Amino acid sequence: MELTGLQIFKYLPGAKKAEGTNCKKCGCPTCMAYALKLAKKQIGIEKCPHIPDELKEKFSEASKIQQYEIKLSNELVTGGETVMFRHDKTFVNKTVIAIHLDSDDADFDTKLEKIKNYHIERIGETFKVDAIYLTGTNKDLARKKIQNENIAVIPDDSLYSIAKGNNIEELEQESKRLLEQGQKSIILELAYDNKSTAEIAEQLTYIRRAAIIKRYEPLTYPVMVKLPQNMDNLQACAVASLLVCRYANIVVLNDFNEALLTTLFTLRQNIYTNPQKPLQVEAKIYEFNEPDRNAPVLLTTNFALTYFAVAGELESLPCGSYLVVTPSDGMSVLTAWSADKFTADLVAKSVKDFELAKKVDTRSIIIPGLLSHMKDELQEAMPEWNIVTGTIEACQIPEFLKSRESL
């Protein structure tokens, strides 16, 4: 476990009122300031001349790498995790989703073409297949074709070594053997065959705990799991979803299936967002489908999920529209309102600062249905605008706007 500032401070002269208390030789005004900086790795432990040996040992142990980060290509890395649970801090590198391709397959080029052409966009991010797990006897030619598409190839002996094992003991032994040979970049390939999904999840948890908590070097490397060949797409979806949630750094699917991939990317995006940093978009006026001066104007917060839900509906309309996105620290509509991040004064200020009146001749602003109780308050803050209560769900927006046109 990493040492906190208070845990470090207990070993320093300042905590014991001993000689050297707040001596400033480390460059910090107090022992507490030094302890806090040391905990954040903003200063070296050697800066303090009074560090006891016990703290040096504890700090050395706490400073060990918890999970090595392995480079799979110029742009793709895996591993590097530091916590067991994302709410403790955050997960770092997203689970790599790979597809198994046989270089001897007569349909290899066709399958590769489907993989390279597949991509989806969700909440401002574009997702594609991360890597190809390559087998067969014609790998050299296949590797060239894949690398030209900027997709990582697994395995790649030039970047890392693979430690294979049917169980944890075998993985440990193979990892130790590679370490003794001087290998430092290692991927642990845990075999799935002849195991239940529960057993795989248990073994992955054991490996992650050994890496994160015990910092046991033979298991401090990313783990790859390849799904069995006999799984259908529904089974593969359920198992791969579990593996993404339960510590697999690389998941290898046997077949290319758009529905399966879209499901996994959606799940993965939700898990690998930083819980300490809300997803948000820039607060401004967004324009859709080249709106004219009489286009409808809608209002929402800068929470990314809300924005992209509304934006998706507005993009599908045959007419143009404006969307005023107010600054709300990435909070959803009701959360922002309850935290005083979406008030009448703030909305009025945003509308004024964004110079909305110069863009449109219409003087109606449609607010989210969840904020209908704010209508009078908003109307008072913006008397020159007509405040209209809109829909609760984004999917209801097209029908709502259509009904307003017919009035």
Long-range contacts (C-beta under 8 A, 24 or more apart in sequence): 1-62, 1-213, 2-39, 2-62, 3-39, 3-58, 3-59, 3-62, 4-39, 5-32, 5-35, 5-36, 5-38, 5-39, 5-40, 6-35, 7-39, 8-35, 8-38, 8-39, 8-55, 8-59, 9-35, 9-36, 11-51, 11-52, 11-54, 11-55, 12-48, 12-50, 12-51, 12-55, 13-50, 18-50, 19-50, 20-49, 20-50, 23-49, 23-50, 25-49, 61-215, 64-215, 64-217, 64-220, 65-215, 65-220, 66-211, 66-212, 66-215, 66-220, 67-208, 67-211, 67-212, 67-220, 67-221, 67-222, 68-184, 68-185, 68-186, 68-220, 68-221, 68-222, 69-93, 70-159, 70-160, 70-185, 70-186, 70-187, 70-221, 70-222, 71-159, 71-160, 71-185, 72-96, 72-130, 72-131, 72-152, 72-154, 72-156, 72-159, 72-160, 73-131, 73-150, 73-151, 73-152, 73-153, 75-150, 76-130, 76-131, 76-152, 78-187, 78-222, 78-249, 78-250, 79-221, 79-222, 79-249, 81-208, 81-211, 81-212, 81-249, 82-212, 83-212, 84-208, 84-209, 84-212, 84-213, 86-271, 86-272, 86-275, 87-275, 89-276, 90-274, 90-275, 90-276, 90-277, 91-271, 91-272, 93-249, 94-268, 94-272, 95-243, 95-244, 95-248, 95-249, 95-250, 95-251, 95-268, 95-272, 96-130, 96-131, 96-152, 96-249, 96-250, 96-251, 97-129, 97-130, 97-131, 97-240, 97-251, 97-253, 97-261, 97-264, 97-265, 97-268, 98-129, 98-130, 98-131, 98-132, 98-133, 98-152, 98-154, 98-250, 98-251, 98-252, 98-253, 99-129, 99-131, 99-132, 99-133, 99-252, 99-253, 99-254, 99-255, 99-256, 100-132, 100-133, 100-135, 100-226, 100-252, 100-253, 100-254, 100-255, 101-132, 101-133, 101-134, 101-135, 101-142, 101-146, 102-135, 102-136, 103-134, 103-135, 103-136, 103-137, 103-138, 103-139, 103-141, 103-142, 104-136, 104-137, 104-138, 105-136, 108-142, 109-145, 111-256, 112-145, 112-146, 112-149, 114-256, 115-151, 115-256, 116-149, 116-151, 118-256, 118-258, 118-261, 120-261, 120-262, 120-265, 122-265, 122-266, 122-269, 122-308, 123-269, 123-279, 123-304, 123-305, 123-308, 124-281, 124-304, 124-308, 125-269, 127-261, 127-265, 127-269, 129-256, 129-261, 131-250, 133-226, 133-252, 154-187, 154-224, 154-250, 154-252, 155-187, 159-185, 160-185, 160-186, 160-187, 161-185, 161-186, 161-187, 162-186, 162-187, 162-189, 162-224, 163-187, 163-188, 163-189, 163-221, 164-189, 164-191, 165-189, 165-190, 165-191, 166-191, 166-193, 166-194, 167-191, 167-203, 168-203, 168-206, 168-207, 168-219, 171-207, 171-218, 171-219, 172-218, 172-219, 175-218, 175-219, 175-221, 176-218, 179-217, 179-218, 186-221, 187-221, 187-222, 187-223, 187-224, 187-249, 187-250, 188-219, 188-221, 188-222, 188-223, 188-224, 189-223, 189-224, 189-225, 189-226, 190-223, 190-224, 190-225, 191-226, 192-225, 192-226, 192-227, 192-228, 193-228, 197-238, 197-239, 197-242, 200-225, 200-243, 201-242, 201-243, 201-246, 204-243, 204-246, 204-247, 204-248, 205-246, 205-247, 207-247, 208-247, 222-249, 222-250, 223-247, 223-248, 223-249, 223-250, 224-248, 224-249, 224-250, 224-251, 224-252, 225-250, 225-251, 225-252, 226-252, 226-254, 227-251, 227-252, 227-253, 227-254, 228-254, 229-254, 233-257, 233-259, 233-260, 236-260, 237-263, 237-264, 240-264, 241-267, 244-268, 244-271, 245-271, 277-330, 278-303, 278-304, 278-329, 278-330, 278-331, 279-303, 279-304, 279-305, 279-330, 280-304, 280-328, 280-329, 280-330, 281-307, 281-308, 281-325, 282-325, 283-325, 283-326, 283-327, 283-328, 283-350, 284-325, 284-354, 285-322, 285-323, 285-324, 285-325, 285-354, 285-356, 285-359, 286-311, 286-322, 286-323, 286-325, 287-320, 287-321, 287-322, 287-323, 288-314, 288-315, 288-317, 288-320, 288-321, 288-322, 288-323, 289-314, 289-315, 289-317, 289-318, 289-319, 289-320, 289-321, 290-320, 291-319, 291-320, 291-321, 291-322, 292-320, 293-359, 293-360, 293-361, 293-362, 294-360, 294-361, 294-362, 295-319, 295-320, 295-321, 295-322, 295-360, 295-362, 296-321, 296-322, 296-362, 296-364, 296-366, 296-401, 296-404, 297-321, 297-322, 297-323, 297-324, 297-356, 297-360, 297-362, 297-364, 297-365, 297-366, 298-322, 298-323, 298-324, 298-365, 298-366, 298-390, 298-397, 299-323, 299-324, 299-326, 299-347, 299-365, 299-366, 299-367, 299-368, 300-324, 300-325, 300-326, 300-333, 300-368, 301-325, 301-326, 301-328, 301-331, 301-332, 301-333, 301-336, 301-341, 301-342, 302-326, 302-327, 302-328, 302-329, 302-330, 303-328, 303-330, 303-331, 303-332, 303-333, 303-335, 303-336, 304-330, 305-332, 306-332, 306-333, 306-394, 309-394, 310-394, 310-397, 312-394, 313-394, 313-395, 313-397, 313-398, 314-397, 316-398, 317-398, 317-401, 319-401, 321-401, 322-356, 322-359, 322-360, 324-350, 324-351, 324-354, 324-356, 324-365, 326-350, 333-368, 333-370, 333-371, 334-370, 334-371, 337-371, 337-374, 342-371, 344-374, 344-377, 344-378, 344-380, 344-381, 344-382, 345-381, 347-378, 347-381, 347-382, 348-378, 348-381, 348-382, 351-382, 351-385, 357-384, 364-388, 366-390, 366-400, 368-392, 369-393
